[in-house]
């Protein structure tokens, strides 16, 4: 069996008291070393999943960058990645942040 390590991504997060927590944004799977294709289902935490990954089921390096960006925006704003307590247009923090950036150029 070979180990497909590109599916295992671990990030360190902080809780509301700034205590470090470990979060896994991917998955790992043992596969035969001679297997060249792997079928998986979309999995992950809503709010952190790369929209392109949701549509194509293909993980890329950009998927990790997207997830890290959501964590960074959480730290900058103090808001959760996904919250149904916010107005509909603000529920997904990543989408709301991109909209805010487009209306507030640097």
C-alpha positions in Angstrom: 0.0 0.0 0.0 1.2 3.5 -0.8 0.2 6.6 1.2 -1.4 9.4 -0.7 -0.2 12.3 1.5 -1.4 15.2 -0.7 -4.9 14.6 0.8 -3.8 15.3 4.4 -3.7 19.0 5.2 -3.5 20.2 8.8 -3.7 23.8 10.0 -3.4 25.3 13.4 -6.4 27.4 14.5 -7.1 29.6 17.5 -10.3 29.4 19.6 -12.0 32.4 21.1 -9.4 32.4 24.0 -6.5 32.2 21.5 -5.7 28.6 22.4 -4.2 26.7 19.5 -6.4 23.9 18.0 -5.6 21.6 15.1 -8.0 21.3 12.2 -7.9 18.9 9.3 -9.1 20.4 6.0 -8.5 17.2 4.0 -8.5 13.5 4.2 -6.0 10.7 3.9 -6.4 7.3 2.3 -4.2 4.2 1.9 -4.1 3.0 -1.8 -2.2 0.4 -3.6 1.1 1.8 -4.9 0.3 0.9 -8.5 -3.2 2.5 -8.5 -3.1 5.7 -10.6 -6.7 6.9 -10.1 -8.7 7.5 -7.0 -12.4 8.4 -6.7 -13.5 10.3 -3.6 -16.5 12.3 -2.5 -16.4 16.0 -1.5 -15.7 16.3 2.2 -14.7 19.0 4.5 -16.1 21.7 6.7 -18.6 24.1 5.3 -17.3 27.7 5.1 -13.7 26.5 4.5 -14.3 24.4 1.4 -12.9 25.8 -1.9 -15.9 26.5 -4.2 -13.9 25.1 -7.2 -13.4 21.8 -5.2 -17.1 21.7 -4.5 -17.9 21.9 -8.2 -15.1 19.7 -9.7 -14.2 17.3 -6.8 -10.6 18.1 -7.6 -8.3 19.2 -4.8 -5.5 21.6 -5.7 -3.0 23.7 -3.9 -5.4 26.6 -4.3 -7.9 24.6 -2.2 -5.6 24.9 0.8 -4.9 28.5 0.1 -8.6 29.2 0.1 -9.1 27.4 3.4 -6.2 29.3 5.0 -7.6 32.6 3.6 -10.9 31.9 5.4 -9.0 31.3 8.6 -7.0 34.5 8.1 -10.3 36.5 7.5 -11.7 34.9 10.7 -8.7 36.2 12.7 -8.9 39.6 11.1 -12.6 40.1 11.6 -13.3 38.0 14.7 -16.3 36.4 12.8 -17.0 32.7 12.1 -16.6 31.3 8.6 -20.3 30.4 8.4 -23.0 31.8 10.6 -26.8 31.6 10.1 -27.1 34.3 12.8 -25.9 37.0 10.3 -28.0 38.5 7.4 -28.2 36.2 4.4 -25.6 38.2 2.3 -23.1 38.0 5.2 -23.6 34.3 6.2 -20.6 33.0 4.3 -17.6 35.1 5.5 -15.4 34.4 2.5 -18.1 35.5 0.0 -19.0 38.6 2.1 -15.3 39.5 2.5 -14.7 39.3 -1.3 -17.8 41.5 -1.9 -16.5 44.0 0.7 -13.0 44.1 -0.9 -14.6 44.8 -4.3 -16.4 47.8 -3.0 -13.5 49.1 -0.9 -10.4 49.2 -3.1 -7.0 49.6 -1.4 
